[in-house]
Amino acid sequence: MKKPVKDKPFELTVRQSAGSYKFYNSFTSASGTVGKVSYYTFFQYKKGDGFRGNSDFNSYTGYANINYQFNEKTKLGLDFTHMNYLAHQPGGLTDDMFTEDPTQSNRERNWFKVNWNLYALHFDHKFNANNEFNLRLFGLSANRYTVGFRPNRVATVDDGSEPRDLIKGDFENWGAEGRYLKRYNLFNKPSVLLVGVRYYHGLNHSVQGFGSLGKDADFNFLDPDKLILNDYRFPNRNVSVFAEHILHINEKFSVIPGIRFEYINTKANGFYAGKIPSNIPTDIELGERTYEPRSNQRQFVIAGLGLSYKPIESVNVYANLSQNYRSITFSDMRIANPSAEIDPDLQDEKGYSFDVGIRSQQTKFYAYDVSGFYLNYNNRIGEVQTYDASERIIRLRTNIGQAVIIGVESYAEADFLRLLKPEEEDWSAVLFANTAFIKSEYRKSEITAIKGNEVEFVPALNFKGGLRLGYKNLKGSFQFTHLSDQYSDATNAIKGDASAVVGLIPAYTIMDASMSYEYKRYKLEGSVNNLANAYYFTRRATGYPGPGILPSDNRTFYLTLQVKL
């Protein structure tokens, strides 16, 4: 987030944007500093129809940051964010539907609603130049509701005769994190020690059942006493203690070790009930409820080591080695999804990562960062195409096996005009490129026909490059993006099935252009995204907002006028 303006008591910024498909965005922010009090706040309203049918939306977001500077050493701040939006969801497409018309939609009864409240209290105190303390108290109070018609066969026309699937999630989470930083000399060399502790308390409540027969954004259950497929509460607790140390061996070489202890307690308390088949869509009868309390406690230590070497002031050579850990939760294990299942014995993900690279520092007319990396997941969580009891193709989320991802990432940019003419101040011409070459492979797996396959959602080539031009307050940019083919599941399926949740995500190329001009307190911006009007997609959704292929936007544009007072 932006920081409060320090040199004036009040600054107002107003931005008004309009664009394709009746898009409208209004953004207003106010900021300033009055004595010991500083503040930054904004309100934003967005609406639009979307490039597909049944994809209209409206969104409201408000944010406030207020700080009180007690003295030079002590500061207290409060952040609060509120966001709510309602979105019509056009649903997913099969491969054939996408080829025929990517803008089509056969779902007019699908809706998504979010109400989000985020808050944080932060306290900073400097005991002296060498000792600092920081405390953060944070929380979330939110709900997320989704309702719609989502059969496994996404080409099925919704005639409105069946009750919609309704999922309601409520979240009440909070936590605290304290950090202490100490600067001192060790062996006559400057060193920095950081120690901290974190506590997290989460309580998520998820209910799924049958919604109304209507078309509107009705998030009420058809019968909240009887027609509930599952109802779960997920209390989660997490305590961690961590430390990191920067040790300067000499002026050019430093070592940064780190260690972290984690305690995680994940629980699930609730029930699920199966639907008894019927030829009459509105004749709904559920089976006996099965109560399923679950608990999973674990504790462990993970560590990492970083190295930094500066042969000259403008160059930094670095390397990092760290253990990786990803905890699973029970929050999505009992969602009834017609096109996907989750392994009830899903285990936490463990592994390690290593990277080594070189980057520029404190350079004026150019910048670069080139690194090679090696990622190892011993029991990577992923998706495989399989069959359910009715011989329907589904996607199973489970521990696939050992996955190894090796690659090279690079970013470079240079202002060639100023490199050739350092005294030039009015003109600039920056060429930039961000490139990643990646090879991924499942080295081990107990699942048939997985070993040797590529890891899902890992394209072999990811390139973004372009040109930024500027003359005084007139600026323009052009960006070219290309991603190669990638798979959506560990079986490396090519052709999508009736639900289109598995299959190849084909390579795509996108071009974007933008311009801006600033005059005193006014600024005019414009952008055209996807210049060539390419039809492509980046995701095959298993559930909402799908299931199926979710097409990405075609050619769109917007214009923005900004006034700063």
C-alpha positions as CSV (number, residue, x, y, z in Angstrom):
1,M,0.0,0.0,0.0
2,K,1.1,3.6,-0.5
3,K,2.5,5.5,2.4
4,P,0.9,8.7,3.7
5,V,2.1,11.9,2.2
6,K,4.6,13.6,4.7
7,D,4.9,17.1,3.4
8,K,1.3,18.3,3.3
9,P,-1.8,17.9,5.5
10,F,-4.1,16.9,2.7
11,E,-3.7,15.5,-0.8
12,L,-6.6,14.2,-2.9
13,T,-6.3,12.0,-5.9
14,V,-9.3,11.2,-8.2
15,R,-9.1,8.6,-11.0
16,Q,-12.0,7.9,-13.4
17,S,-11.6,5.0,-15.9
18,A,-13.9,3.7,-18.7
19,G,-13.2,0.8,-21.0
20,S,-14.5,-2.2,-23.0
21,Y,-17.7,-4.0,-22.1
22,K,-19.1,-1.1,-20.1
23,F,-16.2,-1.2,-17.7
24,Y,-16.1,1.7,-15.2
25,N,-13.8,2.3,-12.4
26,S,-13.8,5.2,-9.9
27,F,-10.9,5.6,-7.4
28,T,-10.5,8.3,-4.9
29,S,-7.7,8.6,-2.3
30,A,-6.9,11.1,0.4
31,S,-3.6,11.3,2.3
32,G,-1.6,13.6,4.5
33,T,0.3,14.3,7.7
34,V,-1.0,16.6,10.5
35,G,1.4,16.9,13.4
36,K,2.0,13.4,14.8
37,V,-0.9,11.8,12.8
38,S,-0.5,10.5,9.3
39,Y,-3.1,8.8,7.1
40,Y,-3.9,7.3,3.7
41,T,-7.3,6.1,2.6
42,F,-9.1,5.2,-0.6
43,F,-12.4,4.1,-1.9
44,Q,-12.8,2.2,-5.2
45,Y,-15.9,1.2,-7.2
46,K,-15.8,-1.1,-10.2
47,K,-18.4,-2.5,-12.5
48,G,-18.6,-4.1,-16.0
49,D,-20.3,-6.6,-18.2
50,G,-17.2,-8.8,-19.0
51,F,-16.4,-10.1,-22.5
52,R,-18.5,-13.2,-22.1
53,G,-22.2,-13.4,-21.4
54,N,-23.3,-13.8,-17.8
55,S,-20.1,-12.2,-16.5
56,D,-21.3,-8.8,-15.2
57,F,-19.9,-7.7,-11.8
58,N,-19.7,-4.8,-9.4
59,S,-17.2,-4.3,-6.6
60,Y,-16.6,-1.9,-3.7
61,T,-13.3,-1.6,-1.8
62,G,-12.3,0.8,1.0
63,Y,-9.0,1.1,2.8
64,A,-7.8,3.2,5.7
65,N,-4.3,3.5,7.3
66,I,-3.9,5.8,10.3
67,N,-0.6,6.2,12.2
68,Y,0.4,8.0,15.3
69,Q,4.0,9.0,15.9
70,F,4.5,9.2,19.7
71,N,8.1,10.3,19.3
72,E,11.1,9.5,17.1
73,K,11.3,6.0,18.5
74,T,7.7,4.8,18.8
75,K,4.9,4.5,16.2
76,L,1.4,3.0,16.3
77,G,-0.6,2.2,13.2
78,L,-4.0,0.8,12.2
79,D,-5.0,-0.7,8.8
80,F,-8.5,-1.7,7.8
81,T,-9.7,-3.0,4.4
82,H,-13.3,-3.7,3.4
83,M,-14.2,-5.3,0.1
84,N,-17.4,-6.7,-1.2
85,Y,-18.4,-7.7,-4.7
86,L,-21.0,-9.7,-6.6
87,A,-20.1,-11.4,-9.8
88,H,-22.1,-13.3,-12.4
89,Q,-20.2,-16.4,-13.4
90,P,-20.4,-17.6,-17.0
91,G,-19.1,-21.1,-16.2
92,G,-16.6,-23.2,-18.0
93,L,-16.4,-24.5,-21.6
94,T,-15.4,-27.8,-23.2
95,D,-12.5,-27.8,-25.8
96,D,-15.0,-28.0,-28.6
97,M,-17.1,-25.1,-27.2
98,F,-14.0,-23.0,-26.8
99,T,-12.9,-23.7,-30.4
100,E,-16.5,-22.8,-31.6
101,D,-16.9,-19.6,-29.7
102,P,-14.8,-18.6,-26.6
103,T,-17.2,-15.9,-25.6
104,Q,-20.3,-18.1,-25.2
105,S,-21.9,-19.0,-21.9
106,N,-24.6,-21.5,-21.0
107,R,-24.8,-20.6,-17.3
108,E,-27.1,-17.7,-16.3
109,R,-27.8,-18.9,-12.8
110,N,-24.3,-18.9,-11.4
111,W,-23.2,-16.2,-8.9
112,F,-20.3,-15.5,-6.6
113,K,-20.4,-13.1,-3.6
114,V,-17.6,-12.0,-1.2
115,N,-17.7,-9.8,1.9
116,W,-14.2,-9.2,3.2
117,N,-12.9,-7.3,6.3
118,L,-9.2,-7.2,7.0
119,Y,-7.6,-5.4,9.9
120,A,-4.1,-5.0,11.4
121,L,-2.6,-3.1,14.3
122,H,1.1,-2.5,14.1
123,F,3.5,-1.2,16.8
124,D,7.1,-0.2,16.0
125,H,9.6,0.9,18.6
126,K,13.3,1.7,18.3
127,F,15.1,1.3,21.6
128,N,18.2,2.8,19.9
129,A,20.0,2.7,16.6
130,N,20.9,-1.0,17.1
131,N,17.7,-2.4,18.7
132,E,14.2,-2.5,17.2
133,F,10.9,-4.2,18.0
134,N,7.9,-4.7,15.8
135,L,4.5,-6.2,16.7
136,R,1.6,-7.0,14.3
137,L,-1.9,-8.0,15.3
138,F,-4.0,-9.0,12.3
139,G,-7.4,-10.5,11.6
140,L,-9.9,-11.4,9.0
141,S,-13.7,-11.5,9.2
142,A,-15.2,-12.6,5.9
143,N,-17.7,-14.7,4.0
144,R,-17.7,-16.2,0.6
145,Y,-20.8,-17.5,-1.1
146,T,-21.3,-19.2,-4.4
147,V,-24.4,-20.6,-6.0
148,G,-25.0,-22.2,-9.4
149,F,-25.6,-25.1,-11.7
150,R,-22.4,-27.1,-12.3
151,P,-22.8,-30.6,-13.7
152,N,-19.9,-32.7,-14.7
153,R,-20.7,-32.3,-18.3
154,V,-20.3,-28.6,-18.9
155,A,-22.0,-28.6,-22.3
156,T,-25.3,-29.5,-20.5
157,V,-27.8,-26.8,-21.0
158,D,-29.3,-25.3,-17.8
159,D,-33.0,-25.4,-18.2
160,G,-33.6,-24.1,-14.7
161,S,-35.4,-27.3,-13.5
162,E,-32.8,-28.3,-11.0
163,P,-32.0,-26.7,-7.6
164,R,-28.6,-25.0,-7.7
165,D,-25.6,-26.0,-5.7
166,L,-24.9,-23.5,-2.9
167,I,-21.7,-23.3,-0.8
168,K,-21.3,-20.8,2.0
169,G,-18.0,-20.1,3.8
170,D,-17.5,-17.9,6.8
171,F,-14.0,-17.1,8.1
172,E,-13.0,-15.7,11.5
173,N,-9.2,-15.7,11.7
174,W,-6.7,-13.7,13.8
175,G,-3.1,-13.8,14.9
176,A,-0.1,-11.9,16.1
177,E,3.6,-11.7,15.1
178,G,6.4,-10.1,17.1
179,R,9.9,-9.5,15.8
180,Y,13.1,-8.2,17.5
181,L,16.0,-7.0,15.5
182,K,19.5,-6.3,16.9
183,R,22.5,-4.9,15.1
184,Y,25.9,-5.6,16.7
185,N,29.5,-6.4,15.9
186,L,30.8,-10.0,15.8
187,F,34.5,-10.5,15.3
188,N,34.7,-6.7,14.6
189,K,32.2,-7.1,11.7
190,P,28.7,-5.7,11.6
191,S,26.0,-8.4,12.1
192,V,22.2,-8.4,12.3
193,L,20.0,-10.8,14.3
194,L,16.3,-11.2,13.9
195,V,14.2,-13.3,16.2
196,G,10.4,-13.6,16.2
197,V,7.3,-15.6,17.2
198,R,4.0,-16.0,15.5
199,Y,0.5,-17.2,16.6
200,Y,-2.4,-17.9,14.3
201,H,-6.0,-18.8,15.2
202,G,-8.4,-19.8,12.4
203,L,-12.0,-20.8,12.4
204,N,-13.6,-21.5,9.0
205,H,-17.2,-22.7,8.7
206,S,-18.3,-24.3,5.4
207,V,-21.8,-25.4,4.5
208,Q,-22.9,-26.9,1.2
209,G,-26.4,-27.8,0.1
210,F,-29.2,-27.2,-2.3
211,G,-30.1,-23.6,-3.3
212,S,-33.1,-22.1,-5.0
213,L,-34.5,-22.8,-8.5
214,G,-34.3,-19.1,-9.5
215,K,-31.8,-17.2,-11.7
216,D,-31.0,-14.3,-9.3
217,A,-28.2,-14.0,-6.7
218,D,-30.1,-15.9,-4.0
219,F,-27.7,-17.3,-1.4
220,N,-30.4,-19.0,0.8
221,F,-30.6,-22.8,1.1
222,L,-33.7,-24.5,-0.2
223,D,-34.2,-26.2,3.1
224,P,-31.5,-25.3,5.7
225,D,-32.7,-28.0,8.1
226,K,-32.8,-31.0,5.7
227,L,-31.1,-30.4,2.3
228,I,-27.5,-29.9,3.5
229,L,-24.8,-32.0,1.8
230,N,-22.1,-31.2,4.3
231,D,-21.5,-28.8,7.2
232,Y,-18.0,-28.5,8.7
233,R,-16.1,-26.2,11.1
234,F,-12.3,-26.1,10.7
235,P,-10.5,-24.8,13.8
236,N,-6.8,-24.3,13.0
237,R,-3.9,-23.3,15.3
238,N,-0.4,-22.5,14.3
239,V,2.6,-21.4,16.5
240,S,6.0,-20.7,15.1
241,V,9.3,-19.4,16.4
242,F,12.0,-18.2,13.9
243,A,15.4,-16.6,13.8
244,E,17.6,-15.2,11.0
245,H,21.2,-13.9,11.2
246,I,23.2,-11.8,8.8
247,L,26.9,-12.5,9.4
248,H,29.4,-10.3,7.4
249,I,32.6,-12.3,7.0
250,N,34.2,-9.3,5.3
251,E,33.1,-6.3,3.3
252,K,32.2,-8.4,0.3
253,F,31.0,-11.7,1.7
254,S,28.1,-12.4,4.1
255,V,26.3,-15.5,5.3
256,I,22.6,-15.6,6.3
257,P,21.4,-18.7,8.1
258,G,17.8,-19.1,9.2
259,I,15.7,-21.5,11.2
260,R,12.0,-21.9,12.0
261,F,10.0,-24.2,14.4
262,E,6.4,-24.8,13.5
263,Y,3.5,-26.3,15.4
264,I,0.3,-26.9,13.4
265,N,-3.0,-28.3,14.7
266,T,-5.6,-28.8,12.0
267,K,-9.1,-30.0,12.9
268,A,-12.4,-30.7,11.1
269,N,-15.7,-31.2,12.9
270,G,-18.9,-31.8,10.9
271,F,-21.0,-34.2,8.8
272,Y,-21.7,-35.1,5.2
273,A,-24.7,-36.8,3.5
274,G,-25.1,-38.4,0.1
275,K,-27.9,-37.6,-2.3
276,I,-30.3,-40.5,-3.2
277,P,-30.7,-40.7,-7.0
278,S,-34.1,-39.7,-8.4
279,N,-35.4,-39.1,-12.0
280,I,-37.3,-36.0,-10.8
281,P,-34.8,-33.1,-10.4
282,T,-36.9,-31.4,-7.7
283,D,-37.5,-34.6,-5.8
284,I,-34.5,-34.4,-3.4
285,E,-33.8,-36.9,-0.7
286,L,-30.5,-37.2,1.2
287,G,-29.0,-40.2,2.9
288,E,-28.1,-40.6,6.6
289,R,-25.6,-38.0,7.9
290,T,-22.1,-39.3,8.6
291,Y,-20.3,-37.3,11.3
292,E,-16.5,-37.1,10.7
293,P,-14.3,-35.4,13.4
294,R,-10.7,-35.3,12.3
295,S,-7.5,-34.0,13.8
296,N,-3.9,-33.6,12.6
297,Q,-1.1,-32.3,14.8
298,R,2.5,-32.0,13.7
299,Q,5.6,-30.1,14.7
300,F,8.9,-29.8,12.9
301,V,11.9,-27.6,12.3
302,I,13.0,-26.2,8.9
303,A,16.2,-24.3,8.1
304,G,17.8,-22.4,5.3
305,L,21.1,-20.8,4.4
306,G,21.9,-17.8,2.2
307,L,25.2,-16.5,0.8
308,S,26.0,-13.1,-0.7
309,Y,29.2,-12.0,-2.4
310,K,29.8,-8.5,-3.8
311,P,33.0,-8.5,-6.0
312,I,32.3,-4.9,-6.8
313,E,29.7,-2.3,-5.6
314,S,27.3,-2.8,-8.5
315,V,27.3,-6.7,-8.6
316,N,25.9,-9.2,-6.1
317,V,26.4,-12.9,-6.5
318,Y,24.0,-14.9,-4.3
319,A,23.0,-18.5,-3.4
320,N,20.2,-19.9,-1.2
321,L,19.4,-23.4,0.1
322,S,16.3,-24.0,2.1
323,Q,13.9,-26.7,3.2
324,N,10.3,-26.4,2.0
325,Y,7.1,-27.3,3.7
326,R,3.5,-26.9,2.6
327,S,0.7,-27.8,5.1
328,I,-2.6,-29.2,3.9
329,T,-5.9,-28.3,5.6
330,F,-9.2,-30.0,5.8
331,S,-11.2,-27.0,4.6
332,D,-11.8,-28.3,1.1
333,M,-11.9,-32.1,1.8
334,R,-15.6,-32.4,2.0
335,I,-16.8,-30.1,-0.9
336,A,-19.1,-32.2,-3.1
337,N,-17.6,-31.5,-6.6
338,P,-19.0,-33.5,-9.6
339,S,-15.7,-33.2,-11.5
340,A,-13.0,-33.5,-8.8
341,E,-12.2,-35.5,-5.7
342,I,-9.6,-34.9,-2.9
343,D,-7.7,-37.8,-1.4
344,P,-8.8,-38.1,2.3
345,D,-5.3,-39.3,3.1
346,L,-3.6,-36.2,1.6
347,Q,-0.3,-35.5,3.3
348,D,1.8,-32.4,3.9
349,E,4.2,-31.5,1.1
350,K,8.0,-31.5,1.9
351,G,11.1,-30.8,0.0
352,Y,13.9,-28.4,-0.6
353,S,15.0,-25.7,-3.0
354,F,18.4,-24.3,-4.2
355,D,19.2,-21.3,-6.3
356,V,22.3,-19.4,-7.4
357,G,22.5,-16.1,-9.3
358,I,23.9,-12.8,-10.0
359,R,22.2,-9.4,-10.0
360,S,23.0,-5.7,-10.3
361,Q,22.8,-3.3,-7.4
362,Q,22.6,0.5,-7.2
363,T,22.8,0.9,-11.0
364,K,21.1,3.9,-12.7
365,F,20.7,3.1,-16.4
366,Y,20.5,-0.8,-16.3
367,A,19.4,-3.7,-14.1
368,Y,19.7,-7.4,-14.4
369,D,19.1,-10.6,-12.3
370,V,20.0,-14.1,-13.6
371,S,19.5,-17.2,-11.5
372,G,19.4,-20.9,-11.8
373,F,17.2,-23.0,-9.5
374,Y,16.5,-26.6,-8.4
375,L,13.2,-27.4,-6.7
376,N,12.6,-30.9,-5.2
377,Y,9.2,-32.0,-3.8
378,N,9.3,-35.4,-2.3
379,N,5.5,-35.9,-2.1
380,R,4.2,-33.1,-4.3
381,I,0.5,-32.4,-4.2
382,G,-1.1,-32.4,-7.6
383,E,-3.9,-33.7,-9.9
384,V,-4.3,-36.9,-11.9
385,Q,-7.0,-37.9,-14.2
386,T,-8.9,-41.0,-12.9
387,Y,-12.4,-42.5,-12.8
388,D,-15.1,-42.6,-10.2
389,A,-17.4,-45.5,-9.3
390,S,-19.7,-44.6,-12.2
391,E,-16.7,-44.7,-14.7
392,R,-16.8,-40.9,-15.1
393,I,-13.5,-39.1,-15.7
394,I,-12.6,-37.0,-12.7
395,R,-9.5,-35.1,-11.4
396,L,-8.1,-36.5,-8.2
397,R,-6.0,-34.2,-5.9
398,T,-3.5,-36.3,-4.1
399,N,0.2,-36.8,-3.3
400,I,1.6,-37.6,-6.7
401,G,5.3,-38.3,-5.9
402,Q,8.7,-36.8,-6.2
403,A,8.7,-33.8,-8.5
404,V,11.9,-32.0,-9.6
405,I,11.8,-28.6,-11.3
406,I,15.0,-27.2,-12.8
407,G,15.3,-23.8,-14.5
408,V,16.9,-20.5,-15.3
409,E,15.2,-17.2,-14.7
410,S,16.4,-13.9,-15.9
411,Y,15.4,-10.3,-15.9
412,A,17.3,-7.5,-17.7
413,E,16.5,-3.9,-18.7
414,A,18.6,-1.1,-20.0
415,D,18.0,2.5,-21.0
416,F,20.0,2.6,-24.2
417,L,19.5,6.3,-24.9
418,R,21.0,7.2,-21.5
419,L,23.7,4.6,-21.7
420,L,24.9,6.3,-25.0
421,K,24.2,9.8,-23.7
422,P,24.3,9.9,-19.9
423,E,23.6,13.7,-19.9
424,E,20.2,13.1,-21.7
425,E,17.3,13.9,-19.3
426,D,14.2,14.3,-21.5
427,W,14.3,11.1,-23.5
428,S,14.4,7.5,-22.4
429,A,14.2,4.2,-24.2
430,V,14.2,1.1,-22.0
431,L,14.3,-2.4,-23.5
432,F,13.4,-5.2,-21.0
433,A,13.0,-8.9,-21.0
434,N,12.0,-11.5,-18.4
435,T,12.7,-15.0,-19.4
436,A,12.3,-18.4,-17.7
437,F,13.4,-21.7,-19.1
438,I,12.1,-24.6,-17.0
439,K,12.3,-28.4,-17.1
440,S,10.0,-30.3,-14.8
441,E,9.6,-34.1,-14.2
442,Y,8.0,-36.5,-11.9
443,R,11.0,-38.7,-10.9
444,K,9.1,-41.1,-8.6
445,S,5.4,-42.0,-8.2
446,E,3.4,-44.9,-7.0
447,I,0.7,-44.0,-9.5
448,T,0.7,-45.8,-12.8
449,A,2.1,-43.9,-15.8
450,I,3.2,-40.8,-13.9
451,K,7.0,-41.3,-13.7
452,G,8.7,-39.3,-16.3
453,N,5.8,-37.0,-16.9
454,E,6.0,-33.2,-16.8
455,V,4.7,-31.4,-13.7
456,E,1.4,-29.6,-14.2
457,F,1.2,-25.9,-14.7
458,V,4.9,-25.6,-15.5
459,P,5.5,-24.2,-19.0
460,A,8.9,-24.8,-20.5
461,L,9.2,-21.2,-21.7
462,N,7.8,-18.1,-20.1
463,F,8.9,-14.9,-21.8
464,K,7.8,-11.3,-21.2
465,G,9.7,-8.5,-23.0
466,G,9.1,-5.1,-24.5
467,L,10.0,-1.5,-24.8
468,R,9.3,1.6,-22.7
469,L,9.7,5.0,-24.3
470,G,9.5,8.4,-22.7
471,Y,9.8,12.1,-23.5
472,K,9.5,14.3,-20.5
473,N,5.9,13.6,-19.2
474,L,4.8,11.5,-22.2
475,K,5.4,7.8,-21.7
476,G,4.5,4.7,-23.7
477,S,5.1,1.0,-23.4
478,F,4.7,-2.2,-25.5
479,Q,4.9,-5.7,-24.0
480,F,5.1,-9.1,-25.7
481,T,4.2,-12.2,-23.7
482,H,4.6,-15.8,-24.7
483,L,4.0,-19.0,-22.7
484,S,4.6,-22.5,-24.1
485,D,2.3,-25.5,-23.7
486,Q,1.6,-26.7,-20.2
487,Y,-0.4,-29.6,-18.7
488,S,-3.2,-29.3,-16.2
489,D,-2.7,-32.7,-14.5
490,A,0.1,-35.2,-13.8
491,T,-1.1,-37.7,-16.3
492,N,-0.3,-35.1,-19.0
493,A,-3.7,-35.6,-20.7
494,I,-3.9,-33.7,-24.0
495,K,-7.6,-33.7,-25.0
496,G,-10.2,-32.4,-22.6
497,D,-13.1,-34.6,-21.6
498,A,-16.8,-33.7,-21.1
499,S,-16.0,-31.8,-18.0
500,A,-12.8,-30.2,-19.6
501,V,-11.1,-30.1,-16.2
502,V,-8.1,-31.9,-17.6
503,G,-6.2,-31.5,-20.8
504,L,-3.5,-29.4,-22.4
505,I,-3.3,-25.6,-21.9
506,P,-2.0,-24.6,-25.3
507,A,0.7,-22.0,-25.8
508,Y,-0.4,-18.4,-26.3
509,T,1.1,-15.1,-27.2
510,I,-0.2,-11.8,-26.0
511,M,0.7,-8.2,-26.9
512,D,-0.2,-5.1,-24.8
513,A,0.4,-1.4,-25.3
514,S,-0.1,1.7,-23.0
515,M,0.5,5.4,-23.0
516,S,0.3,8.2,-20.4
517,Y,0.7,12.0,-20.3
518,E,1.1,14.1,-17.2
519,Y,0.5,17.9,-17.1
520,K,0.7,19.6,-13.7
521,R,-2.1,18.0,-11.6
522,Y,-3.6,16.1,-14.5
523,K,-2.7,12.7,-15.9
524,L,-4.2,10.8,-18.8
525,E,-3.6,7.1,-19.3
526,G,-4.7,4.6,-21.9
527,S,-4.1,0.9,-22.5
528,V,-5.0,-1.7,-25.1
529,N,-4.6,-5.3,-23.8
530,N,-4.3,-8.3,-26.1
531,L,-3.7,-6.2,-29.2
532,A,-3.9,-9.1,-31.6
533,N,-7.3,-10.2,-30.1
534,A,-5.9,-13.7,-29.3
535,Y,-8.3,-16.3,-27.9
536,Y,-6.6,-18.3,-25.2
537,F,-7.0,-19.7,-21.7
538,T,-4.8,-20.2,-18.7
539,R,-7.0,-22.4,-16.5
540,R,-9.2,-25.4,-16.4
541,A,-11.3,-25.0,-13.3
542,T,-12.4,-28.1,-11.3
543,G,-15.3,-26.3,-9.5
544,Y,-16.3,-22.7,-9.3
545,P,-16.2,-20.6,-11.4
546,G,-16.2,-23.6,-13.8
547,P,-15.9,-26.5,-14.1
548,G,-14.2,-26.4,-17.5
549,I,-12.1,-24.0,-19.5
550,L,-12.2,-20.4,-18.4
551,P,-11.4,-18.2,-21.4
552,S,-9.2,-15.2,-20.9
553,D,-10.2,-11.7,-22.1
554,N,-9.9,-10.9,-25.8
555,R,-8.9,-7.4,-26.9
556,T,-9.9,-4.7,-24.3
557,F,-9.1,-1.1,-23.7
558,Y,-9.4,1.5,-21.1
559,L,-8.9,5.3,-20.6
560,T,-8.2,6.9,-17.3
561,L,-8.2,10.6,-16.2
562,Q,-6.4,11.4,-12.9
563,V,-6.6,14.7,-11.0
564,K,-4.3,15.3,-8.0
565,L,-5.2,18.2,-5.6
